[in-house]
């Protein structure tokens, strides 16, 4: 049993309780109690102490949308529009991407995220010519100790190269295999969600098939949606209505659907998302990087839509730094709306913690520091240049902190990062192997000069 003591504990519970000299009792994988240090030390005298003096203790951050494999493509897609970025970088590299490459990519991405306070990711993996990729993601995720929501994604429409397209029957078969093999495994660390990639690259038949399988197995579904204006215009003309309205017409919108981006949704689209209870994953860095547009997040929040935050892939960001993503979420909407009060630090931290859990249907398990919940916990140093002085911990976390202020991370009650050192993996080997895999892949794909 662990007892985290003497910390500035930001619970993110319903009352948004903050304990100035707080403690957190952890038994196995779950939190048993939150309260004042003196009281909990007397109640749990045999617990192993984790001293959080001069630290802010927060729920683990949730990266609400990421492409793990793209960490091997970091820096290769710079300064391109979405369509060119896909053809010149993503497709070119992915034609040679193997399960072994994805294994090294997952370990690298998990290393970066864990050391940056991310305890849970929501992946989107749509490169399926090598069907071992999902198995390798699962293997690497468990080895790293991070909580993984494996997004089993698929594409079947041009201009995706034929090698990367997947027949609907294979997508159904493999989705069922991945769900049966990995969903709720590793003491709940692994979960699976399905994903027809987006409205343009997954056919209506594929969207309906993935929706049916996701409902059959109760695993939830993700989609990229209304991301870039040229694609939105093309698909609106094809469907005779916006893509969100088309999903509504098909019966695909539902409370277990997580839509990434949504930069160009209109008020009616947002009303339909709110009516069905679908959720949105906001990707502020990626949307700026690819010049996709600015999602109307404040308007979504007004309508009661649950919105979370994602880094997106490391080929359109180019990192998995959720502290950066949180800050840019706040600043993007302040300047877009010319309103400094429209997005507060507390709301942004909510989006990256408890609202992220809510978006995944996991609000009873993660997202806040409360008795009975999984012990996904992050300790951030106050004695750090980016955190000093600390008058308001929530303000500092969103507007001031950098990811290297993260000191200690627990996932499911297990210490995975301690004093900034990753305990679950040989970090030097992870970096070496991923770097070698990336260079070999880039040379093989002709993405760089040999």
C-alpha positions as CSV (number, residue, x, y, z in Angstrom):
1,X,0.0,0.0,0.0
2,X,1.2,3.5,-0.8
3,X,0.4,6.8,0.9
4,X,1.2,9.9,-1.1
5,X,1.7,12.7,1.6
6,X,2.3,16.4,1.9
7,X,1.1,17.2,-1.6
8,X,-1.0,19.9,-3.2
9,X,-3.7,17.5,-4.3
10,X,-5.9,18.6,-7.2
11,X,-8.6,16.0,-7.2
12,X,-10.8,17.0,-10.2
13,X,-13.7,15.6,-8.3
14,X,-17.2,17.1,-8.7
15,X,-16.5,19.7,-6.1
16,X,-13.1,20.4,-7.6
17,X,-11.6,19.9,-4.1
18,X,-8.0,20.8,-3.6
19,X,-6.0,19.8,-0.5
20,X,-3.1,22.1,0.3
21,X,-1.4,19.5,2.5
22,X,-3.1,16.5,1.2
23,X,-2.6,12.7,1.1
24,X,-3.7,9.9,-1.2
25,X,-4.0,6.3,0.0
26,X,-3.6,3.6,-2.6
27,X,-4.2,-0.1,-2.1
28,X,-3.3,-2.2,-5.1
29,X,-4.6,-0.6,-8.3
30,X,-7.2,1.7,-6.6
31,X,-7.4,4.8,-4.5
32,X,-8.9,4.1,-1.1
33,X,-9.0,7.6,0.4
34,X,-8.2,11.2,-0.2
35,X,-7.7,13.7,2.7
36,X,-5.4,15.6,4.9
37,X,-1.9,14.2,5.4
38,X,-2.0,14.0,9.2
39,X,-5.2,12.2,9.3
40,X,-4.3,9.6,6.7
41,X,-0.9,9.0,8.1
42,X,-2.5,8.0,11.4
43,X,-5.1,5.8,9.6
44,X,-2.5,4.0,7.4
45,X,0.7,3.8,9.6
46,X,2.0,0.7,7.7
47,X,1.7,2.3,4.2
48,X,4.8,3.0,2.1
49,X,5.2,6.8,2.0
50,X,5.6,8.7,-1.3
51,X,6.6,12.2,-0.2
52,X,4.9,14.8,-2.3
53,X,6.3,17.8,-0.5
54,X,6.6,20.7,-3.0
55,X,4.6,18.8,-5.6
56,X,1.2,19.1,-7.2
57,X,-0.6,15.8,-7.3
58,X,-3.1,15.4,-10.2
59,X,-5.0,12.7,-12.0
60,X,-3.1,11.1,-14.9
61,X,-3.5,13.1,-18.1
62,X,-5.4,11.4,-20.9
63,X,-4.2,11.9,-24.5
64,X,-7.6,11.8,-26.2
65,X,-6.3,11.3,-29.8
66,X,-3.0,10.0,-31.0
67,X,-1.4,7.9,-33.7
68,X,1.3,5.9,-32.0
69,X,3.0,4.7,-35.2
70,X,3.6,8.2,-36.5
71,X,6.3,8.9,-33.9
72,X,8.6,7.2,-36.3
73,X,7.7,9.8,-38.9
74,X,8.5,12.8,-36.7
75,X,9.7,15.7,-38.7
76,X,9.0,14.2,-42.1
77,X,5.6,15.9,-42.7
78,X,6.5,19.5,-42.0
79,X,4.9,22.4,-43.8
80,X,2.4,20.5,-45.8
81,X,-1.4,20.7,-46.2
82,X,-3.4,17.6,-45.0
83,X,-3.8,16.0,-48.4
84,X,-0.1,16.5,-49.3
85,X,1.0,15.4,-45.8
86,X,-0.9,12.2,-46.3
87,X,0.4,11.3,-49.7
88,X,4.0,12.5,-49.3
89,X,4.6,11.3,-45.8
90,X,2.0,9.1,-44.2
91,X,1.2,6.8,-47.2
92,X,4.8,6.7,-48.4
93,X,6.2,5.6,-45.1
94,X,3.3,3.3,-44.2
95,X,3.6,1.1,-47.3
96,X,6.6,-0.4,-45.5
97,X,5.5,-0.2,-41.9
98,X,5.7,-3.5,-40.2
99,X,4.4,-4.8,-36.8
100,X,8.0,-4.7,-35.5
101,X,8.3,-1.0,-36.4
102,X,5.0,-0.4,-34.6
103,X,6.3,-2.2,-31.5
104,X,9.2,0.2,-31.3
105,X,7.0,3.2,-32.1
106,X,4.6,2.3,-29.3
107,X,7.5,1.9,-26.8
108,X,8.9,5.3,-27.8
109,X,5.5,7.1,-27.7
110,X,4.7,5.5,-24.3
111,X,8.1,6.6,-23.0
112,X,7.4,10.2,-24.0
113,X,3.9,10.2,-22.7
114,X,4.6,8.6,-19.4
115,X,7.5,10.9,-18.6
116,X,5.1,13.8,-19.6
117,X,2.4,12.8,-17.2
118,X,0.1,10.9,-19.6
119,X,-1.2,7.7,-18.1
120,X,-3.7,6.8,-20.8
121,X,-3.7,7.2,-24.6
122,X,-6.5,6.8,-27.3
123,X,-4.8,5.4,-30.4
124,X,-5.9,5.4,-34.0
125,X,-4.0,2.8,-36.0
126,X,-5.2,2.4,-39.6
127,X,-2.2,0.7,-41.3
128,X,-3.3,-2.9,-41.6
129,X,-1.4,-4.5,-44.4
130,X,0.6,-6.2,-41.7
131,X,-2.0,-7.7,-39.3
132,X,0.4,-8.1,-36.5
133,X,0.5,-4.3,-35.8
134,X,-2.3,-4.4,-33.2
135,X,-0.7,-7.3,-31.4
136,X,2.5,-5.4,-31.2
137,X,0.8,-2.3,-29.9
138,X,-0.8,-4.4,-27.2
139,X,2.5,-6.1,-26.3
140,X,4.4,-2.8,-26.1
141,X,1.6,-1.1,-24.2
142,X,1.6,-3.7,-21.5
143,X,5.4,-3.7,-21.3
144,X,5.5,0.0,-20.8
145,X,2.8,0.1,-18.1
146,X,0.7,2.8,-19.7
147,X,-3.1,2.5,-20.0
148,X,-4.0,2.0,-23.7
149,X,-7.2,2.5,-25.6
150,X,-6.3,0.6,-28.8
151,X,-8.1,2.2,-31.8
152,X,-8.5,-0.5,-34.4
153,X,-9.0,1.8,-37.4
154,X,-9.5,1.0,-41.1
155,X,-9.6,2.6,-44.6
156,X,-11.0,1.3,-47.8
157,X,-11.3,4.2,-50.3
158,X,-9.0,5.9,-52.8
159,X,-6.8,7.9,-52.7
160,X,-5.4,5.6,-50.0
161,X,-2.9,3.3,-51.8
162,X,-4.4,-0.1,-52.5
163,X,-2.0,-1.9,-50.2
164,X,-3.2,0.2,-47.3
165,X,-6.9,-0.4,-48.0
166,X,-8.8,-3.1,-46.2
167,X,-11.8,-5.1,-47.3
168,X,-14.9,-4.8,-45.1
169,X,-15.0,-8.5,-44.3
170,X,-11.4,-8.5,-43.2
171,X,-12.0,-5.4,-41.1
172,X,-14.9,-7.1,-39.4
173,X,-12.9,-10.3,-38.8
174,X,-9.8,-8.6,-37.4
175,X,-11.9,-6.2,-35.3
176,X,-13.6,-9.1,-33.6
177,X,-10.2,-10.9,-33.1
178,X,-8.6,-7.8,-31.5
179,X,-11.6,-7.2,-29.2
180,X,-11.8,-10.9,-28.1
181,X,-8.0,-11.0,-27.5
182,X,-7.3,-7.7,-25.9
183,X,-10.3,-5.8,-24.6
184,X,-10.3,-5.4,-20.8
185,X,-7.1,-7.4,-20.6
186,X,-4.0,-6.7,-18.4
187,X,-6.1,-5.8,-15.3
188,X,-8.1,-3.4,-17.5
189,X,-5.1,-1.5,-18.8
190,X,-6.0,-2.5,-22.4
191,X,-9.2,-1.6,-24.1
192,X,-10.3,-1.6,-27.7
193,X,-12.4,0.8,-29.8
194,X,-13.2,0.6,-33.5
195,X,-12.7,3.3,-36.1
196,X,-13.7,3.8,-39.7
197,X,-10.9,6.4,-40.1
198,X,-13.0,9.3,-41.5
199,X,-15.9,10.3,-43.7
200,X,-13.7,10.4,-46.8
201,X,-11.5,7.3,-46.6
202,X,-13.9,4.8,-45.1
203,X,-16.9,3.9,-47.2
204,X,-20.5,4.0,-46.0
205,X,-20.4,0.2,-45.9
206,X,-17.3,0.3,-43.7
207,X,-18.7,2.9,-41.4
208,X,-21.9,0.9,-40.9
209,X,-20.0,-2.4,-40.4
210,X,-17.7,-0.9,-37.8
211,X,-20.7,0.7,-36.0
212,X,-22.4,-2.7,-35.9
213,X,-19.4,-4.6,-34.6
214,X,-18.7,-1.9,-32.0
215,X,-22.3,-2.1,-30.7
216,X,-22.3,-5.9,-30.8
217,X,-19.3,-6.0,-28.5
218,X,-19.9,-2.8,-26.5
219,X,-16.5,-1.3,-27.2
220,X,-17.3,2.2,-28.5
221,X,-16.2,3.8,-31.7
222,X,-14.0,6.7,-32.9
223,X,-13.8,8.7,-36.1
224,X,-11.9,11.6,-37.6
225,X,-14.6,14.1,-38.6
226,X,-14.8,17.4,-40.5
227,X,-11.1,18.1,-40.1
228,X,-10.0,20.1,-43.2
229,X,-12.2,22.4,-45.2
230,X,-11.4,21.0,-48.7
231,X,-12.4,17.5,-47.6
232,X,-15.5,18.8,-45.8
233,X,-16.7,20.6,-49.0
234,X,-16.1,17.5,-51.1
235,X,-17.9,15.1,-48.8
236,X,-20.8,17.6,-48.2
237,X,-21.3,17.7,-51.9
238,X,-21.2,13.9,-52.1
239,X,-23.6,13.3,-49.3
240,X,-25.9,16.2,-49.9
241,X,-25.4,17.2,-46.3
242,X,-22.5,17.7,-43.9
243,X,-20.7,14.6,-42.8
244,X,-22.1,14.9,-39.2
245,X,-25.6,15.1,-40.5
246,X,-24.9,12.1,-42.7
247,X,-23.7,10.1,-39.7
248,X,-26.9,11.1,-37.9
249,X,-29.0,9.9,-40.8
250,X,-27.2,6.6,-40.9
251,X,-27.7,6.1,-37.1
252,X,-24.0,6.1,-36.4
253,X,-23.9,9.1,-34.0
254,X,-24.3,7.8,-30.4
255,X,-23.0,8.4,-26.9
256,X,-20.1,6.0,-27.3
257,X,-18.8,7.8,-30.4
258,X,-15.7,10.0,-30.1
259,X,-15.1,12.4,-33.0
260,X,-11.6,13.8,-33.6
261,X,-11.1,17.4,-34.8
262,X,-14.6,18.7,-35.9
263,X,-13.0,22.0,-37.1
264,X,-15.8,22.8,-39.5
265,X,-19.0,21.7,-37.7
266,X,-21.9,24.1,-37.8
267,X,-24.6,24.8,-35.2
268,X,-26.9,22.1,-36.5
269,X,-24.0,19.6,-36.5
270,X,-23.2,20.5,-32.9
271,X,-26.9,20.1,-31.9
272,X,-26.9,16.6,-33.3
273,X,-23.7,15.7,-31.5
274,X,-25.2,17.1,-28.3
275,X,-28.5,15.3,-28.9
276,X,-26.9,11.9,-29.4
277,X,-24.3,12.4,-26.6
278,X,-21.4,11.9,-29.0
279,X,-18.0,13.3,-27.8
280,X,-15.2,15.3,-29.4
281,X,-11.5,15.1,-29.2
282,X,-9.9,18.5,-29.8
283,X,-6.4,18.6,-31.3
284,X,-5.2,22.2,-31.1
285,X,-1.5,21.7,-32.1
286,X,-2.2,19.4,-35.0
287,X,-5.0,21.6,-36.3
288,X,-2.6,24.6,-36.4
289,X,0.3,22.5,-37.7
290,X,-1.7,21.4,-40.8
291,X,-3.7,24.6,-41.0
292,X,-6.9,22.7,-40.7
293,X,-8.9,25.3,-38.9
294,X,-10.1,26.1,-35.4
295,X,-12.8,23.8,-33.9
296,X,-15.6,25.8,-32.2
297,X,-14.9,24.3,-28.8
298,X,-16.4,27.1,-26.7
299,X,-19.6,26.7,-28.6
300,X,-19.5,22.9,-28.2
301,X,-19.1,23.4,-24.5
302,X,-22.1,25.8,-24.4
303,X,-24.2,23.1,-26.0
304,X,-23.1,20.5,-23.4
305,X,-20.8,18.5,-25.6
306,X,-18.0,16.6,-23.8
307,X,-14.7,17.6,-25.3
308,X,-11.3,16.1,-24.6
309,X,-7.8,17.0,-25.8
310,X,-5.3,15.1,-27.9
311,X,-1.8,15.6,-29.2
312,X,-2.6,13.8,-32.4
313,X,0.3,12.0,-34.1
314,X,4.0,13.0,-33.7
315,X,4.0,13.7,-37.5
316,X,1.6,16.5,-37.1
317,X,2.5,18.1,-33.8
318,X,5.5,16.9,-33.5
319,X,5.3,15.6,-29.9
320,X,3.0,14.1,-27.3
321,X,3.3,16.9,-24.8
322,X,-0.1,17.3,-23.2
323,X,1.0,20.3,-21.1
324,X,1.7,22.1,-24.4
325,X,-1.7,20.9,-25.8
326,X,-3.5,22.2,-22.8
327,X,-2.0,25.6,-22.9
328,X,-2.6,26.0,-26.7
329,X,-6.2,24.9,-26.1
330,X,-6.8,27.8,-23.8
331,X,-4.9,30.3,-25.9
332,X,-6.2,29.3,-29.3
333,X,-9.8,30.0,-28.3
334,X,-9.1,33.2,-26.4
335,X,-7.5,34.8,-29.4
336,X,-10.0,33.3,-31.9
337,X,-12.9,34.7,-30.0
338,X,-11.1,37.9,-28.7
339,X,-12.2,36.9,-25.3
340,X,-9.6,36.2,-22.5
341,X,-12.3,34.6,-20.3
342,X,-13.8,32.1,-22.8
343,X,-11.5,29.3,-21.8
344,X,-10.2,28.9,-18.3
345,X,-7.4,26.9,-16.9
346,X,-9.8,24.8,-14.8
347,X,-11.9,23.9,-17.8
348,X,-8.8,22.9,-19.9
349,X,-7.5,20.7,-17.1
350,X,-11.0,19.2,-16.8
351,X,-10.9,18.4,-20.5
352,X,-7.6,16.6,-20.1
353,X,-8.7,14.5,-17.1
354,X,-12.2,13.8,-16.0
355,X,-13.9,14.9,-19.2
356,X,-11.5,12.7,-21.1
357,X,-12.5,9.8,-19.0
358,X,-16.1,10.7,-19.6
359,X,-15.5,10.8,-23.3
360,X,-14.4,7.2,-23.1
361,X,-17.1,6.0,-20.7
362,X,-14.4,5.6,-18.0
363,X,-15.4,8.3,-15.7
364,X,-16.0,5.8,-12.9
365,X,-12.5,4.4,-13.3
366,X,-10.1,7.2,-14.1
367,X,-9.9,11.0,-14.5
368,X,-10.1,12.2,-10.9
369,X,-8.5,11.4,-7.6
370,X,-11.4,9.8,-5.6
371,X,-11.8,6.7,-3.5
372,X,-12.6,3.6,-5.6
373,X,-11.0,4.9,-8.8
374,X,-7.9,3.5,-10.5
375,X,-4.7,5.0,-9.1
376,X,-3.5,6.8,-12.2
377,X,-1.6,9.6,-10.5
378,X,1.0,12.2,-11.5
379,X,3.3,14.3,-9.2
380,X,4.5,17.5,-10.7
381,X,7.4,19.4,-9.1
382,X,6.7,22.9,-7.8
383,X,10.5,23.3,-7.3
384,X,10.9,23.6,-11.1
385,X,11.7,26.7,-13.1
386,X,8.4,26.5,-15.0
387,X,6.4,26.0,-11.8
388,X,7.9,28.7,-9.5
389,X,6.2,30.5,-7.8
390,X,3.0,28.5,-7.5
391,X,0.2,30.7,-6.3
392,X,-2.5,28.7,-8.1
393,X,-1.6,25.1,-9.1
394,X,-4.3,24.8,-11.7
395,X,-3.1,27.9,-13.4
396,X,0.5,26.8,-13.3
397,X,-0.4,23.3,-14.7
398,X,-2.1,24.8,-17.8
399,X,-0.2,28.0,-18.5
400,X,3.2,27.5,-17.0
401,X,4.2,23.8,-16.6
402,X,6.4,22.0,-19.0
403,X,6.3,18.2,-19.3
404,X,9.8,17.8,-17.7
405,X,8.3,19.1,-14.5
406,X,6.7,15.7,-14.1
407,X,8.5,13.8,-11.3
408,X,6.6,10.7,-10.5
409,X,3.8,8.7,-12.3
410,X,1.6,5.8,-11.2
411,X,-0.6,3.8,-13.5
412,X,-3.1,1.4,-11.9
413,X,-1.3,1.8,-8.6
414,X,2.1,0.9,-10.0
415,X,5.0,3.4,-10.0
416,X,6.2,3.7,-13.6
417,X,8.1,6.9,-13.4
418,X,10.1,8.0,-10.3
419,X,12.3,11.1,-10.0
420,X,11.9,11.5,-13.8
421,X,13.3,8.0,-14.5
422,X,11.2,5.5,-16.4
423,X,11.1,2.3,-14.4
424,X,9.4,-0.1,-16.8
425,X,11.7,0.2,-19.8
426,X,15.3,0.6,-20.7
427,X,14.9,4.1,-22.0
428,X,18.3,4.2,-23.8
429,X,17.4,1.0,-25.6
430,X,13.9,2.3,-26.5
431,X,15.4,5.4,-28.1
432,X,18.1,3.5,-29.9
433,X,15.8,0.9,-31.4
434,X,13.1,3.3,-32.4
435,X,15.7,5.6,-34.0
436,X,17.1,2.7,-36.0
437,X,13.6,1.5,-37.0
438,X,12.7,5.1,-38.2
439,X,15.8,5.6,-40.3
440,X,15.5,2.1,-41.8
441,X,11.9,2.8,-42.7
442,X,12.6,6.2,-44.1
443,X,15.4,4.9,-46.3
444,X,13.3,2.0,-47.5
445,X,10.4,4.3,-48.3
446,X,12.5,7.0,-50.1
447,X,11.5,9.6,-47.6
448,X,15.1,10.7,-47.1
449,X,18.2,10.5,-49.2
450,X,20.2,7.3,-48.6
